[in-house]
Amino acid sequence: MVLHRFYSEQRETEIEELLYLAAGVELTGAGLSSSRSAENPDYILHTRYRRDGENLILQYKLSRKGFRRGSEESLAETGINLRINHYFDQIIASTVNYLLNTAEIERHSSPEARIEGILPENPESGGTETVLREKPSEKDIDSKAEQRTEKAAGNRASPEGSTVTGNPASEKSSGPGIYGSAGTGALMLLGEITEYFHYGLAGTVSAGLEWPSPKRTVQLGARVNLIRVFNDQQTNGAPLYFTTAGVNLVLGSSPEQSNLFFAGITGGAALISVADLDGIMTKTVPYAEGNLAMRVPLGARLYLKPDLALLCIFDDDLLISGILPSLAAGLEF
């Protein structure tokens, strides 16, 4: 199944019908059905068009769903300029054939291949009707184009800022995903506290919801750090621990990229603990954290996440700050 999506600065229903039909016929010959509303297609054919008088300027991209939720893997792209005439179908068919060949998609004959909304199934023949409805002429296209009412306000913006003119049902988001990761790192302290401490060992955990879109990825969740600080050689005293927990807001790059890059901020509470023979003394203070990270996919759901954070704990007597590089493994659903 191939999902067709159309993009244009100006909506032209008749043009889209022609493009959908011409591409669909070639795809049917390759054993692939076409739809403008399929929820789980094998492939997605993006068609961006602009009309310039009797000419059409087209940009095609054939892709399939990527490993990450909401992402796509581009298989083939091309662009053409053509006139709306009797050779229109042949040029579109040749272009779709080029995309299939470039993407190395195997062709096969299938009696079940159809074009939804144009070639209905024929119960008597058990396959697909071969009679196409009459295509509008160039004169009809021009006439209807002049009479059409633009409804741009009712259409969603496409990734590049133009209007999505495909079936709105096919553009609905599948909702937020869930992510979680756990890892370990080393804390390098900065400032006045380095008179007594320089290094620490940390464990970090984060989890939350993720909203991917064609241009960016947004995450909202929680981030927790468990840190054991080591005394300098000349420092005597009980072990020092930091436990931080806060709300984490992250903005990331497009999920269409193979590796995602993120920048995030976290704010919450830090628990400072000192353990000695008499017990554990604790103190709760505010903390903030900023981090940069990269997500490297290792499979359909598993990923590796290098992370670099700047940690600030706001004690009444001392600002405790440090750089925390870490490496985590995570899952997304």
Contacts in CASP RR format, 6 or more apart in sequence:
PFRMAT RR
TARGET T0000
AUTHOR 0000-0000-0000
METHOD contacts of the structure
MODEL  1
MVLHRFYSEQRETEIEELLYLAAGVELTGAGLSSSRSAENPDYILHTRYR
RDGENLILQYKLSRKGFRRGSEESLAETGINLRINHYFDQIIASTVNYLL
NTAEIERHSSPEARIEGILPENPESGGTETVLREKPSEKDIDSKAEQRTE
KAAGNRASPEGSTVTGNPASEKSSGPGIYGSAGTGALMLLGEITEYFHYG
LAGTVSAGLEWPSPKRTVQLGARVNLIRVFNDQQTNGAPLYFTTAGVNLV
LGSSPEQSNLFFAGITGGAALISVADLDGIMTKTVPYAEGNLAMRVPLGA
RLYLKPDLALLCIFDDDLLISGILPSLAAGLEF
1 32 0 8 1.000
1 33 0 8 1.000
1 34 0 8 1.000
1 35 0 8 1.000
1 38 0 8 1.000
1 40 0 8 1.000
1 41 0 8 1.000
1 42 0 8 1.000
1 43 0 8 1.000
2 24 0 8 1.000
2 27 0 8 1.000
2 32 0 8 1.000
2 33 0 8 1.000
2 34 0 8 1.000
2 35 0 8 1.000
2 41 0 8 1.000
2 42 0 8 1.000
2 43 0 8 1.000
2 44 0 8 1.000
2 45 0 8 1.000
3 35 0 8 1.000
3 36 0 8 1.000
3 37 0 8 1.000
3 38 0 8 1.000
3 41 0 8 1.000
3 43 0 8 1.000
3 44 0 8 1.000
3 45 0 8 1.000
3 170 0 8 1.000
4 20 0 8 1.000
4 23 0 8 1.000
4 24 0 8 1.000
4 34 0 8 1.000
4 35 0 8 1.000
4 36 0 8 1.000
4 45 0 8 1.000
4 47 0 8 1.000
4 166 0 8 1.000
5 36 0 8 1.000
5 44 0 8 1.000
5 45 0 8 1.000
5 46 0 8 1.000
5 47 0 8 1.000
5 164 0 8 1.000
5 166 0 8 1.000
5 170 0 8 1.000
5 171 0 8 1.000
6 16 0 8 1.000
6 19 0 8 1.000
6 20 0 8 1.000
6 47 0 8 1.000
6 48 0 8 1.000
6 49 0 8 1.000
6 164 0 8 1.000
6 165 0 8 1.000
6 166 0 8 1.000
7 46 0 8 1.000
7 47 0 8 1.000
7 48 0 8 1.000
7 49 0 8 1.000
7 158 0 8 1.000
7 160 0 8 1.000
7 162 0 8 1.000
7 163 0 8 1.000
7 164 0 8 1.000
7 165 0 8 1.000
8 48 0 8 1.000
8 49 0 8 1.000
8 50 0 8 1.000
8 51 0 8 1.000
8 162 0 8 1.000
8 163 0 8 1.000
8 165 0 8 1.000
9 50 0 8 1.000
9 162 0 8 1.000
9 163 0 8 1.000
10 50 0 8 1.000
10 51 0 8 1.000
10 150 0 8 1.000
10 163 0 8 1.000
11 148 0 8 1.000
11 150 0 8 1.000
11 151 0 8 1.000
11 152 0 8 1.000
11 155 0 8 1.000
11 163 0 8 1.000
11 165 0 8 1.000
12 51 0 8 1.000
12 141 0 8 1.000
12 145 0 8 1.000
12 148 0 8 1.000
13 144 0 8 1.000
13 148 0 8 1.000
14 136 0 8 1.000
14 140 0 8 1.000
14 141 0 8 1.000
14 144 0 8 1.000
14 145 0 8 1.000
15 49 0 8 1.000
15 51 0 8 1.000
15 56 0 8 1.000
15 141 0 8 1.000
15 145 0 8 1.000
16 165 0 8 1.000
16 166 0 8 1.000
17 118 0 8 1.000
17 135 0 8 1.000
17 136 0 8 1.000
18 84 0 8 1.000
18 88 0 8 1.000
18 135 0 8 1.000
18 136 0 8 1.000
18 141 0 8 1.000
19 47 0 8 1.000
19 49 0 8 1.000
19 58 0 8 1.000
19 92 0 8 1.000
20 34 0 8 1.000
20 36 0 8 1.000
20 115 0 8 1.000
20 118 0 8 1.000
21 115 0 8 1.000
21 118 0 8 1.000
21 132 0 8 1.000
21 135 0 8 1.000
22 88 0 8 1.000
22 89 0 8 1.000
22 92 0 8 1.000
22 93 0 8 1.000
22 96 0 8 1.000
23 34 0 8 1.000
23 45 0 8 1.000
23 47 0 8 1.000
23 92 0 8 1.000
23 93 0 8 1.000
23 96 0 8 1.000
24 34 0 8 1.000
24 96 0 8 1.000
24 115 0 8 1.000
25 89 0 8 1.000
25 93 0 8 1.000
25 115 0 8 1.000
25 132 0 8 1.000
26 92 0 8 1.000
26 93 0 8 1.000
26 96 0 8 1.000
26 97 0 8 1.000
27 33 0 8 1.000
27 34 0 8 1.000
27 96 0 8 1.000
27 100 0 8 1.000
27 113 0 8 1.000
27 115 0 8 1.000
28 34 0 8 1.000
28 113 0 8 1.000
28 114 0 8 1.000
28 115 0 8 1.000
28 119 0 8 1.000
28 128 0 8 1.000
29 107 0 8 1.000
29 109 0 8 1.000
29 113 0 8 1.000
30 100 0 8 1.000
30 105 0 8 1.000
30 107 0 8 1.000
30 108 0 8 1.000
30 113 0 8 1.000
31 107 0 8 1.000
31 108 0 8 1.000
31 109 0 8 1.000
31 110 0 8 1.000
31 113 0 8 1.000
32 42 0 8 1.000
32 43 0 8 1.000
32 105 0 8 1.000
32 110 0 8 1.000
32 113 0 8 1.000
33 112 0 8 1.000
33 113 0 8 1.000
33 114 0 8 1.000
33 115 0 8 1.000
33 116 0 8 1.000
34 114 0 8 1.000
34 115 0 8 1.000
34 116 0 8 1.000
35 41 0 8 1.000
35 116 0 8 1.000
35 170 0 8 1.000
36 116 0 8 1.000
36 166 0 8 1.000
36 167 0 8 1.000
36 170 0 8 1.000
37 116 0 8 1.000
37 167 0 8 1.000
37 169 0 8 1.000
37 170 0 8 1.000
38 116 0 8 1.000
38 170 0 8 1.000
41 65 0 8 1.000
42 64 0 8 1.000
43 62 0 8 1.000
43 63 0 8 1.000
43 64 0 8 1.000
43 75 0 8 1.000
43 103 0 8 1.000
43 105 0 8 1.000
44 62 0 8 1.000
44 63 0 8 1.000
44 64 0 8 1.000
44 65 0 8 1.000
44 72 0 8 1.000
45 60 0 8 1.000
45 61 0 8 1.000
45 62 0 8 1.000
45 96 0 8 1.000
45 99 0 8 1.000
46 60 0 8 1.000
46 61 0 8 1.000
46 62 0 8 1.000
46 63 0 8 1.000
47 58 0 8 1.000
47 59 0 8 1.000
47 60 0 8 1.000
48 58 0 8 1.000
48 59 0 8 1.000
48 60 0 8 1.000
48 158 0 8 1.000
48 160 0 8 1.000
48 162 0 8 1.000
49 56 0 8 1.000
49 57 0 8 1.000
49 58 0 8 1.000
49 59 0 8 1.000
50 56 0 8 1.000
50 57 0 8 1.000
51 57 0 8 1.000
51 145 0 8 1.000
54 83 0 8 1.000
54 84 0 8 1.000
54 85 0 8 1.000
54 138 0 8 1.000
55 81 0 8 1.000
55 82 0 8 1.000
55 83 0 8 1.000
55 84 0 8 1.000
56 81 0 8 1.000
56 82 0 8 1.000
56 83 0 8 1.000
56 84 0 8 1.000
57 81 0 8 1.000
58 79 0 8 1.000
58 80 0 8 1.000
58 81 0 8 1.000
58 82 0 8 1.000
58 95 0 8 1.000
59 77 0 8 1.000
59 78 0 8 1.000
59 79 0 8 1.000
60 76 0 8 1.000
60 77 0 8 1.000
60 78 0 8 1.000
60 79 0 8 1.000
60 80 0 8 1.000
60 95 0 8 1.000
60 96 0 8 1.000
60 99 0 8 1.000
61 74 0 8 1.000
61 76 0 8 1.000
61 77 0 8 1.000
62 74 0 8 1.000
62 75 0 8 1.000
62 76 0 8 1.000
62 77 0 8 1.000
62 99 0 8 1.000
62 100 0 8 1.000
62 102 0 8 1.000
62 103 0 8 1.000
63 72 0 8 1.000
63 73 0 8 1.000
63 74 0 8 1.000
63 75 0 8 1.000
64 72 0 8 1.000
64 73 0 8 1.000
64 75 0 8 1.000
65 71 0 8 1.000
65 72 0 8 1.000
65 73 0 8 1.000
66 72 0 8 1.000
66 73 0 8 1.000
67 297 0 8 1.000
67 299 0 8 1.000
67 300 0 8 1.000
67 301 0 8 1.000
68 212 0 8 1.000
68 255 0 8 1.000
68 260 0 8 1.000
68 297 0 8 1.000
68 332 0 8 1.000
69 174 0 8 1.000
69 177 0 8 1.000
69 210 0 8 1.000
69 212 0 8 1.000
69 255 0 8 1.000
69 332 0 8 1.000
69 333 0 8 1.000
70 174 0 8 1.000
70 212 0 8 1.000
70 255 0 8 1.000
71 212 0 8 1.000
71 255 0 8 1.000
71 256 0 8 1.000
72 256 0 8 1.000
73 256 0 8 1.000
74 256 0 8 1.000
75 99 0 8 1.000
75 102 0 8 1.000
75 103 0 8 1.000
75 105 0 8 1.000
76 98 0 8 1.000
76 99 0 8 1.000
76 100 0 8 1.000
76 102 0 8 1.000
76 103 0 8 1.000
78 95 0 8 1.000
78 98 0 8 1.000
78 99 0 8 1.000
78 102 0 8 1.000
79 95 0 8 1.000
80 91 0 8 1.000
80 95 0 8 1.000
82 88 0 8 1.000
82 91 0 8 1.000
82 92 0 8 1.000
84 138 0 8 1.000
84 141 0 8 1.000
85 138 0 8 1.000
100 107 0 8 1.000
111 126 0 8 1.000
111 127 0 8 1.000
111 128 0 8 1.000
112 127 0 8 1.000
112 128 0 8 1.000
113 128 0 8 1.000
114 120 0 8 1.000
114 121 0 8 1.000
114 127 0 8 1.000
114 128 0 8 1.000
118 132 0 8 1.000
118 133 0 8 1.000
119 128 0 8 1.000
119 129 0 8 1.000
119 132 0 8 1.000
120 128 0 8 1.000
120 129 0 8 1.000
121 127 0 8 1.000
121 128 0 8 1.000
121 129 0 8 1.000
122 128 0 8 1.000
122 129 0 8 1.000
136 144 0 8 1.000
152 163 0 8 1.000
155 163 0 8 1.000
155 164 0 8 1.000
155 165 0 8 1.000
155 168 0 8 1.000
156 163 0 8 1.000
156 164 0 8 1.000
156 168 0 8 1.000
156 171 0 8 1.000
157 163 0 8 1.000
157 164 0 8 1.000
158 164 0 8 1.000
158 214 0 8 1.000
159 214 0 8 1.000
159 215 0 8 1.000
164 171 0 8 1.000
173 211 0 8 1.000
173 213 0 8 1.000
175 211 0 8 1.000
176 209 0 8 1.000
176 210 0 8 1.000
176 211 0 8 1.000
177 209 0 8 1.000
177 210 0 8 1.000
177 211 0 8 1.000
177 212 0 8 1.000
177 332 0 8 1.000
177 333 0 8 1.000
178 207 0 8 1.000
178 208 0 8 1.000
178 209 0 8 1.000
178 210 0 8 1.000
178 332 0 8 1.000
178 333 0 8 1.000
179 206 0 8 1.000
179 207 0 8 1.000
179 208 0 8 1.000
179 209 0 8 1.000
179 210 0 8 1.000
179 219 0 8 1.000
179 330 0 8 1.000
179 331 0 8 1.000
179 332 0 8 1.000
179 333 0 8 1.000
180 205 0 8 1.000
180 206 0 8 1.000
180 207 0 8 1.000
180 208 0 8 1.000
180 330 0 8 1.000
180 331 0 8 1.000
180 332 0 8 1.000
181 205 0 8 1.000
181 206 0 8 1.000
181 207 0 8 1.000
181 303 0 8 1.000
181 305 0 8 1.000
181 328 0 8 1.000
181 329 0 8 1.000
181 330 0 8 1.000
181 331 0 8 1.000
182 203 0 8 1.000
182 204 0 8 1.000
182 205 0 8 1.000
182 328 0 8 1.000
182 329 0 8 1.000
182 330 0 8 1.000
183 203 0 8 1.000
183 204 0 8 1.000
183 205 0 8 1.000
183 326 0 8 1.000
183 327 0 8 1.000
183 328 0 8 1.000
183 329 0 8 1.000
184 201 0 8 1.000
184 202 0 8 1.000
184 203 0 8 1.000
184 204 0 8 1.000
184 326 0 8 1.000
184 327 0 8 1.000
184 328 0 8 1.000
185 201 0 8 1.000
185 202 0 8 1.000
185 203 0 8 1.000
185 204 0 8 1.000
185 324 0 8 1.000
185 325 0 8 1.000
185 326 0 8 1.000
185 327 0 8 1.000
186 199 0 8 1.000
186 200 0 8 1.000
186 201 0 8 1.000
186 202 0 8 1.000
186 324 0 8 1.000
186 325 0 8 1.000
186 326 0 8 1.000
187 199 0 8 1.000
187 200 0 8 1.000
187 201 0 8 1.000
187 202 0 8 1.000
187 227 0 8 1.000
187 229 0 8 1.000
187 311 0 8 1.000
187 322 0 8 1.000
187 323 0 8 1.000
187 324 0 8 1.000
188 198 0 8 1.000
188 199 0 8 1.000
188 200 0 8 1.000
188 322 0 8 1.000
188 323 0 8 1.000
188 324 0 8 1.000
189 197 0 8 1.000
189 198 0 8 1.000
189 199 0 8 1.000
189 200 0 8 1.000
189 229 0 8 1.000
189 320 0 8 1.000
189 321 0 8 1.000
189 322 0 8 1.000
190 321 0 8 1.000
190 322 0 8 1.000
190 323 0 8 1.000
191 319 0 8 1.000
191 321 0 8 1.000
192 318 0 8 1.000
192 319 0 8 1.000
193 318 0 8 1.000
193 320 0 8 1.000
196 231 0 8 1.000
196 232 0 8 1.000
196 235 0 8 1.000
197 229 0 8 1.000
197 230 0 8 1.000
197 231 0 8 1.000
197 232 0 8 1.000
197 235 0 8 1.000
197 240 0 8 1.000
198 230 0 8 1.000
198 232 0 8 1.000
199 229 0 8 1.000
199 230 0 8 1.000
200 227 0 8 1.000
200 228 0 8 1.000
200 229 0 8 1.000
200 230 0 8 1.000
201 227 0 8 1.000
201 228 0 8 1.000
201 230 0 8 1.000
202 225 0 8 1.000
202 226 0 8 1.000
202 227 0 8 1.000
202 228 0 8 1.000
202 324 0 8 1.000
202 326 0 8 1.000
203 225 0 8 1.000
203 226 0 8 1.000
203 227 0 8 1.000
203 326 0 8 1.000
204 223 0 8 1.000
204 224 0 8 1.000
204 225 0 8 1.000
204 226 0 8 1.000
204 307 0 8 1.000
204 324 0 8 1.000
204 326 0 8 1.000
204 328 0 8 1.000
205 223 0 8 1.000
205 224 0 8 1.000
206 221 0 8 1.000
206 222 0 8 1.000
206 223 0 8 1.000
206 224 0 8 1.000
206 248 0 8 1.000
206 328 0 8 1.000
207 221 0 8 1.000
207 222 0 8 1.000
208 219 0 8 1.000
208 220 0 8 1.000
208 221 0 8 1.000
208 222 0 8 1.000
208 248 0 8 1.000
209 219 0 8 1.000
209 220 0 8 1.000
209 221 0 8 1.000
210 217 0 8 1.000
210 218 0 8 1.000
210 219 0 8 1.000
210 332 0 8 1.000
211 217 0 8 1.000
211 218 0 8 1.000
211 219 0 8 1.000
212 255 0 8 1.000
213 254 0 8 1.000
213 255 0 8 1.000
214 254 0 8 1.000
214 255 0 8 1.000
214 256 0 8 1.000
215 254 0 8 1.000
216 251 0 8 1.000
216 252 0 8 1.000
216 253 0 8 1.000
216 254 0 8 1.000
217 250 0 8 1.000
217 251 0 8 1.000
217 252 0 8 1.000
217 253 0 8 1.000
217 254 0 8 1.000
217 255 0 8 1.000
217 260 0 8 1.000
217 262 0 8 1.000
218 250 0 8 1.000
218 251 0 8 1.000
218 252 0 8 1.000
219 248 0 8 1.000
219 249 0 8 1.000
219 250 0 8 1.000
219 251 0 8 1.000
219 252 0 8 1.000
219 262 0 8 1.000
220 247 0 8 1.000
220 248 0 8 1.000
220 249 0 8 1.000
220 250 0 8 1.000
221 247 0 8 1.000
221 248 0 8 1.000
221 249 0 8 1.000
222 245 0 8 1.000
222 246 0 8 1.000
222 247 0 8 1.000
222 248 0 8 1.000
223 244 0 8 1.000
223 245 0 8 1.000
223 246 0 8 1.000
223 247 0 8 1.000
223 248 0 8 1.000
223 266 0 8 1.000
223 289 0 8 1.000
224 243 0 8 1.000
224 244 0 8 1.000
224 245 0 8 1.000
224 246 0 8 1.000
225 242 0 8 1.000
225 243 0 8 1.000
225 244 0 8 1.000
225 245 0 8 1.000
225 289 0 8 1.000
225 311 0 8 1.000
225 324 0 8 1.000
226 241 0 8 1.000
226 242 0 8 1.000
226 243 0 8 1.000
227 241 0 8 1.000
227 242 0 8 1.000
227 243 0 8 1.000
227 244 0 8 1.000
227 324 0 8 1.000
228 239 0 8 1.000
228 240 0 8 1.000
228 241 0 8 1.000
229 239 0 8 1.000
229 240 0 8 1.000
229 241 0 8 1.000
229 242 0 8 1.000
231 237 0 8 1.000
231 239 0 8 1.000
231 240 0 8 1.000
237 276 0 8 1.000
238 274 0 8 1.000
238 275 0 8 1.000
238 276 0 8 1.000
239 274 0 8 1.000
239 275 0 8 1.000
240 272 0 8 1.000
240 273 0 8 1.000
240 274 0 8 1.000
241 271 0 8 1.000
241 272 0 8 1.000
241 273 0 8 1.000
241 274 0 8 1.000
241 275 0 8 1.000
242 270 0 8 1.000
242 271 0 8 1.000
242 272 0 8 1.000
242 273 0 8 1.000
242 313 0 8 1.000
242 320 0 8 1.000
243 270 0 8 1.000
243 271 0 8 1.000
243 273 0 8 1.000
244 268 0 8 1.000
244 269 0 8 1.000
244 270 0 8 1.000
244 271 0 8 1.000
244 287 0 8 1.000
244 289 0 8 1.000
244 311 0 8 1.000
244 313 0 8 1.000
245 268 0 8 1.000
245 269 0 8 1.000
246 266 0 8 1.000
246 267 0 8 1.000
246 268 0 8 1.000
246 269 0 8 1.000
246 287 0 8 1.000
247 266 0 8 1.000
247 267 0 8 1.000
247 268 0 8 1.000
248 264 0 8 1.000
248 265 0 8 1.000
248 266 0 8 1.000
248 267 0 8 1.000
249 264 0 8 1.000
249 265 0 8 1.000
249 266 0 8 1.000
250 262 0 8 1.000
250 263 0 8 1.000
250 264 0 8 1.000
250 293 0 8 1.000
251 262 0 8 1.000
251 263 0 8 1.000
251 264 0 8 1.000
252 260 0 8 1.000
252 261 0 8 1.000
252 262 0 8 1.000
252 263 0 8 1.000
253 260 0 8 1.000
253 261 0 8 1.000
253 262 0 8 1.000
254 260 0 8 1.000
258 297 0 8 1.000
259 294 0 8 1.000
259 295 0 8 1.000
259 296 0 8 1.000
259 297 0 8 1.000
260 294 0 8 1.000
260 295 0 8 1.000
261 292 0 8 1.000
261 293 0 8 1.000
261 294 0 8 1.000
261 295 0 8 1.000
262 291 0 8 1.000
262 292 0 8 1.000
262 293 0 8 1.000
262 294 0 8 1.000
262 295 0 8 1.000
263 290 0 8 1.000
263 291 0 8 1.000
263 292 0 8 1.000
263 293 0 8 1.000
264 290 0 8 1.000
264 291 0 8 1.000
264 292 0 8 1.000
264 293 0 8 1.000
265 288 0 8 1.000
265 289 0 8 1.000
265 290 0 8 1.000
265 291 0 8 1.000
266 288 0 8 1.000
266 289 0 8 1.000
266 290 0 8 1.000
266 291 0 8 1.000
267 286 0 8 1.000
267 287 0 8 1.000
267 288 0 8 1.000
267 289 0 8 1.000
268 286 0 8 1.000
268 287 0 8 1.000
268 288 0 8 1.000
269 284 0 8 1.000
269 285 0 8 1.000
269 286 0 8 1.000
269 287 0 8 1.000
270 284 0 8 1.000
270 285 0 8 1.000
270 286 0 8 1.000
270 287 0 8 1.000
270 313 0 8 1.000
271 282 0 8 1.000
271 283 0 8 1.000
271 284 0 8 1.000
272 282 0 8 1.000
272 283 0 8 1.000
272 284 0 8 1.000
272 285 0 8 1.000
272 313 0 8 1.000
272 315 0 8 1.000
272 320 0 8 1.000
273 280 0 8 1.000
273 281 0 8 1.000
273 282 0 8 1.000
273 283 0 8 1.000
274 280 0 8 1.000
274 281 0 8 1.000
274 282 0 8 1.000
283 315 0 8 1.000
285 313 0 8 1.000
285 314 0 8 1.000
285 315 0 8 1.000
285 316 0 8 1.000
286 313 0 8 1.000
286 314 0 8 1.000
287 311 0 8 1.000
287 312 0 8 1.000
287 313 0 8 1.000
287 314 0 8 1.000
288 312 0 8 1.000
288 314 0 8 1.000
289 309 0 8 1.000
289 310 0 8 1.000
289 311 0 8 1.000
289 312 0 8 1.000
290 309 0 8 1.000
290 310 0 8 1.000
290 311 0 8 1.000
291 307 0 8 1.000
291 308 0 8 1.000
291 309 0 8 1.000
291 310 0 8 1.000
292 307 0 8 1.000
292 308 0 8 1.000
292 309 0 8 1.000
293 305 0 8 1.000
293 306 0 8 1.000
293 307 0 8 1.000
293 308 0 8 1.000
294 305 0 8 1.000
294 306 0 8 1.000
295 303 0 8 1.000
295 304 0 8 1.000
295 305 0 8 1.000
296 303 0 8 1.000
296 304 0 8 1.000
296 305 0 8 1.000
296 306 0 8 1.000
297 303 0 8 1.000
298 304 0 8 1.000
301 331 0 8 1.000
301 332 0 8 1.000
301 333 0 8 1.000
302 329 0 8 1.000
302 330 0 8 1.000
302 331 0 8 1.000
303 329 0 8 1.000
303 330 0 8 1.000
303 331 0 8 1.000
303 332 0 8 1.000
304 327 0 8 1.000
304 328 0 8 1.000
304 329 0 8 1.000
304 330 0 8 1.000
305 327 0 8 1.000
305 328 0 8 1.000
305 329 0 8 1.000
305 330 0 8 1.000
306 325 0 8 1.000
306 326 0 8 1.000
306 327 0 8 1.000
307 324 0 8 1.000
307 325 0 8 1.000
307 326 0 8 1.000
307 327 0 8 1.000
307 328 0 8 1.000
308 323 0 8 1.000
308 324 0 8 1.000
308 325 0 8 1.000
308 326 0 8 1.000
309 323 0 8 1.000
309 324 0 8 1.000
309 325 0 8 1.000
309 326 0 8 1.000
310 321 0 8 1.000
310 322 0 8 1.000
310 323 0 8 1.000
310 324 0 8 1.000
311 321 0 8 1.000
311 322 0 8 1.000
311 323 0 8 1.000
311 324 0 8 1.000
312 319 0 8 1.000
312 320 0 8 1.000
312 321 0 8 1.000
312 322 0 8 1.000
313 319 0 8 1.000
313 320 0 8 1.000
313 321 0 8 1.000
314 320 0 8 1.000
END
